[in-house]
Amino acid sequence: MRHAGSNARLLEPQPEVADEFALSVVEGLSRPRKALSCRFFYDARGSDLFEQITRLPEYYPTRAEAQILSAYADEMMAEIARDSVLVEFGSGSSLKTETLLARAPDGIAYVPIDVSESALASAQRRLEARFPNIAVRPLVGDFSLPIEVPPDLSGRPRTGFFPGSTIGNLTPPDAVELLRTFKSTLPRGSRLIIGIDLKKDARKLVLAYNDAAGVTAAFNLNLLVRINRELGSAIDVASFRHEAIYEPREGRIEMHLVSTIEQEISIAGHRIHFEANERIHTENSYKYSIAQFQELALSANWTPAHVWIDDEGQFSVHELISG
């Protein structure tokens, strides 16, 4: 992953570790309980599949959050002054952010942070054309690490934006650590606007991650396609199936890839054995009640402020104040 530090320049990525993907895959598949990091979902094909997922009828989070942003953007942006900086963590295409930027005063700076240089460049071109009076200052970086805004923006008030309930992919202790890490970018008194998926009927949750069209299955299985392509493996992708389950004790959706047969695969010179029905854990998506998330935020020294909820009570957007 790439990290934009104090000397980072616009759209200048730091070099990748060449073997990072191979090392992570081999290590994860060598565990007693096999696992792959969800951060490897997003190659070009994976990113395209995820965009398709957000438009599926079963996948409510994107629509619910968009409704909240559209209805309450004026409230969310009410405290944004002309000299403010809006920092988005994991900005991707920045499409959701346009709803906020449309309510922002002229003169603010927008700092999108993402590991994808191409996504940042595309978003910058689009946003500069639509919002000529907003300074768009992209940074290529890994938002899970401390990141500093460009030096000429360092003295200005800041608001963070972290939509999509991305924090739900982390275990609660890791989510607390990420909120603490954000403080390196959002100092005391800064605001953070963050999307959180709410607990609800388990059947609705499972359908959102196991759609009838099979797009989420293709998204999950694309991890194996990527391993074949980038690591020279010959995994029979058809011998694995997608599985999404709700784990009520943990309050999370779990995604797995399940080997339908006993088999042995070779990855980067390592032989890895699978029993029939053995799983690879690929993603968690934690769901919170409002009180649970506010308690988590307090443990990271963030003070809960406003909460906005969609009409059906499926999703929430929280305002936190950095302590």
C-alpha positions in Angstrom: 0.0 0.0 0.0 1.2 3.5 -0.6 1.6 6.1 2.1 1.5 9.9 1.5 3.6 11.6 4.2 4.7 15.1 4.9 6.7 15.3 1.7 4.0 13.8 -0.6 3.3 15.7 -3.7 0.1 15.7 -5.8 -0.4 12.4 -7.6 3.1 11.1 -6.8 2.9 7.6 -5.5 5.6 5.9 -3.5 6.9 2.6 -4.9 5.0 -0.6 -4.2 6.8 -3.4 -2.5 7.1 -5.8 -5.4 6.4 -9.0 -3.5 3.7 -7.6 -1.2 0.8 -9.3 -2.9 2.6 -12.7 -3.2 3.7 -12.6 0.4 0.3 -11.7 1.7 -1.5 -14.4 -0.3 1.0 -17.1 0.7 0.9 -16.1 4.3 -2.9 -15.9 4.4 -3.5 -19.2 2.7 -0.9 -21.0 5.0 -2.9 -20.2 8.1 -4.9 -22.9 9.9 -7.9 -20.7 9.0 -7.2 -19.4 5.5 -7.8 -15.7 4.8 -7.1 -13.1 2.2 -7.1 -9.4 2.7 -10.1 -7.5 1.3 -7.8 -4.7 0.2 -6.8 -6.9 -2.7 -10.3 -6.9 -4.1 -9.7 -3.7 -6.0 -7.8 -4.4 -9.1 -9.3 -2.8 -12.3 -11.9 -5.7 -12.7 -12.7 -5.7 -9.0 -13.3 -2.0 -8.9 -15.6 -2.3 -11.9 -17.5 -5.1 -10.2 -17.9 -3.2 -7.0 -19.4 -0.2 -9.0 -21.9 -2.7 -10.4 -22.7 -4.0 -6.8 -23.6 -0.5 -5.7 -26.3 -0.4 -8.3 -27.9 -3.7 -7.5 -31.4 -3.8 -6.0 -30.3 -5.9 -3.1 -27.4 -3.5 -2.1 -29.1 -0.9 0.0 -26.1 1.0 1.6 -25.2 3.1 -1.4 -28.8 4.3 -2.0 -29.5 4.9 1.6 -26.3 6.9 2.1 -26.9 8.9 -1.0 -30.4 9.8 0.3 -28.9 11.0 3.6 -26.2 13.1 1.9 -28.8 14.6 -0.5 -31.2 15.4 2.3 -28.7 16.7 4.9 -25.7 18.0 3.0 -26.6 21.6 3.9 -26.4 20.7 7.6 -23.2 18.8 7.2 -21.5 21.6 5.4 -22.9 24.5 7.5 -19.7 24.9 9.5 -17.4 24.8 6.5 -15.7 28.1 6.1 -14.1 29.5 3.0 -10.6 28.6 4.3 -11.6 25.0 5.2 -10.1 21.8 4.0 -12.3 18.8 3.2 -10.2 15.6 3.5 -11.7 12.4 2.1 -10.1 9.0 3.2 -10.3 6.4 0.4 -12.0 8.7 -2.1 -12.1 6.5 -5.1 -14.2 8.2 -7.8 -15.3 11.0 -5.4 -18.9 10.7 -6.7 -20.5 10.9 -3.3 -18.4 13.9 -2.4 -19.9 16.0 -5.2 -23.1 16.2 -3.1 -21.1 17.9 -0.3 -18.9 20.0 -2.6 -22.1 21.4 -4.3 -23.0 23.0 -0.9 -19.4 24.2 -0.1 -18.4 27.8 -0.2 -16.0 29.0 -2.9 -12.4 28.9 -1.8 -12.3 25.6 0.2 -9.7 23.0 -0.6 -10.6 19.3 -1.3 -7.9 16.7 -0.5 -9.0 13.3 -1.7 -6.7 10.4 -0.5 -6.6 7.1 -2.3 -4.1 4.4 -3.4 -5.3 4.6 -7.0 -3.5 7.3 -9.0 -5.8 6.8 -12.0 -8.9 7.2 -9.9 -7.6 10.4 -8.3 -6.6 11.9 -11.7 -10.0 11.1 -13.2 -11.8 12.6 -10.2 -9.6 15.7 -10.2 -10.4 16.4 -13.9 -14.1 16.0 -13.3 -14.3 18.0 -10.1 -12.2 20.9 -11.4 -14.5 21.2 -14.4 -17.6 21.3 -12.2 -16.2 23.3 -9.3 -13.7 25.8 -10.6 -13.6 27.7 -7.4 -12.6 24.7 -5.2 -8.9 23.7 -5.1 -8.7 19.9 -5.7 -5.4 18.6 -4.2 -5.2 14.8 -4.5 -2.8 12.7 -2.5 -1.8 9.1 -3.4 -1.7 7.3 -0.1 -2.9 4.6 2.3 -5.3 6.2 4.6 -4.7 3.5 7.3 -1.3 5.2 7.9 -0.7 8.7 9.2 -1.1 11.3 6.4 -0.4 15.0 6.4 -2.1 17.5 4.1 0.1 19.6 1.8 2.1 22.1 3.8 0.3 25.2 2.4 -3.0 23.9 3.8 -1.7 22.8 7.2 -3.0 25.9 9.1 -6.6 25.7 7.8 -9.6 24.1 9.6 -10.3 20.6 8.5 -13.3 18.3 8.1 -12.8 14.6 7.3 -15.1 12.5 5.1 -15.2 8.7 5.3 -18.4 7.4 3.6 -19.6 4.0 2.6 -19.3 2.3 6.0 -15.7 1.2 4.9 -14.8 1.2 8.6 -17.1 -1.8 8.9 -14.5 -3.9 7.2 -12.3 -3.6 10.3 -12.7 -5.4 13.6 -13.8 -3.0 16.3 -10.3 -2.8 17.9 -8.9 -2.0 14.4 -11.7 0.5 13.8 -10.7 2.3 17.0 -7.1 2.3 15.9 -8.1 3.8 12.5 -10.1 6.5 14.1 -7.0 7.4 16.2 -4.9 7.4 13.1 -7.2 9.9 11.5 -6.2 12.3 14.2 -2.8 12.8 12.5 -4.7 14.4 9.6 -7.6 15.8 11.6 -6.2 17.5 14.7 -8.1 18.5 17.8 -11.4 20.3 17.1 -11.7 18.9 13.5 -14.9 17.2 12.3 -15.3 13.8 10.8 -18.3 12.8 8.7 -18.5 9.0 8.5 -20.9 6.5 7.1 -22.0 3.5 9.3 -24.2 0.7 8.3 -26.9 -0.2 10.9 -27.9 -3.5 12.3 -31.0 -5.0 10.7 -32.8 -8.2 9.7 -30.2 -10.8 8.9 -32.0 -11.9 5.7 -31.7 -8.4 4.2 -28.0 -8.3 5.1 -27.2 -11.6 3.5 -29.1 -10.7 0.3 -27.0 -7.5 0.0 -23.9 -9.7 -0.1 -25.3 -12.6 -2.1 -27.3 -10.9 -5.0 -29.4 -12.9 -7.4 -27.3 -11.7 -10.4 -24.1 -13.1 -8.9 -22.2 -9.9 -9.1 -20.9 -10.1 -5.6 -19.9 -13.7 -6.2 -17.9 -12.6 -9.2 -16.3 -9.8 -7.1 -15.2 -12.3 -4.5 -14.0 -14.9 -7.0 -12.0 -12.2 -8.8 -9.5 -12.5 -6.0 -8.6 -15.9 -7.4 -8.5 -14.6 -11.0 -6.1 -11.9 -9.8 -3.9 -14.5 -8.1 -3.7 -16.5 -11.3 -2.9 -13.4 -13.4 -0.4 -11.7 -11.2 1.3 -14.7 -9.5 1.3 -17.2 -12.4 -0.9 -19.7 -10.6 -3.4 -22.1 -12.2 -6.2 -22.1 -9.7 -9.4 -23.7 -11.0 -11.7 -20.8 -10.1 -14.7 -22.9 -10.9 -13.8 -25.2 -8.0 -14.6 -22.4 -5.5 -17.9 -20.9 -4.7 -18.9 -17.6 -3.0 -20.4 -17.6 0.5 -21.9 -14.8 2.5 -23.2 -15.4 6.0 -24.3 -13.3 8.9 -22.5 -14.0 12.2 -24.8 -12.7 14.9 -22.4 -13.0 17.8 -19.9 -10.7 16.1 -22.6 -8.6 14.4 -21.0 -8.9 11.0 -21.4 -10.3 7.5 -18.6 -12.6 6.6 -17.6 -13.4 3.0 -15.7 -16.6 2.1 -14.5 -18.5 -0.9 -15.2 -22.2 -0.4 -13.3 -25.0 -2.1 -15.9 -27.4 -3.4 -13.4 -30.3 -3.7 -10.2 -31.5 -2.0 -7.3 -30.0 -4.0 -3.8 -28.7 -3.9 -2.8 -25.4 -5.6 0.6 -23.9 -6.2 1.2 -20.2 -5.6 4.6 -18.5 -5.9 6.4 -21.8 -5.4 4.3 -22.9 -2.4 2.0 -25.9 -2.4 -1.3 -25.2 -0.5 -3.8 -27.9 0.4 -7.5 -27.5 0.6 -10.0 -29.9 2.1 -13.4 -30.1 0.4 -15.6 -27.3 1.8 -12.6 -25.5 3.4 -13.0 -21.7 3.4 -10.9 -18.7 2.6 -12.2 -15.8 4.7 -12.1 -12.7 2.5 -14.1 -9.9 4.1 -15.9 -8.8 7.2 -18.6 -6.1 7.2 -19.5 -5.1 10.8 -23.0 -3.6 11.5 -23.5 -1.3 14.4 -26.4 0.2 16.4 -26.0 4.0 16.8 -25.1 3.6 20.5 -22.5 0.9 19.7 -20.7 3.1 17.1 -20.8 6.2 19.4 -19.2 4.1 22.2 -16.5 3.0 19.7 -15.9 6.6 18.7 -15.6 7.7 22.3 -13.0 5.1 23.0 -10.9 6.6 20.2 -11.3 10.1 21.8 -13.9 11.4 19.2 -17.0 13.1 20.6 -20.3 12.1 18.8 -22.3 15.0 17.6 -25.0 14.8 14.9 -26.4 11.6 13.5 -28.4 11.5 10.2 -30.4 8.4 9.2 -32.2 7.5 6.0 -36.0 7.2 5.8 -36.0 3.4 6.3 -33.5 3.4 9.2 -31.0 1.3 7.3 -27.9 3.5 7.3 -26.4 6.3 9.3 -24.0 9.2 8.8 -22.3 10.5 12.0 -20.5 13.7 12.8 -17.6 13.3 15.2 -15.5 16.0 16.8 -11.8 15.3 17.4 -10.8 15.5 21.1 
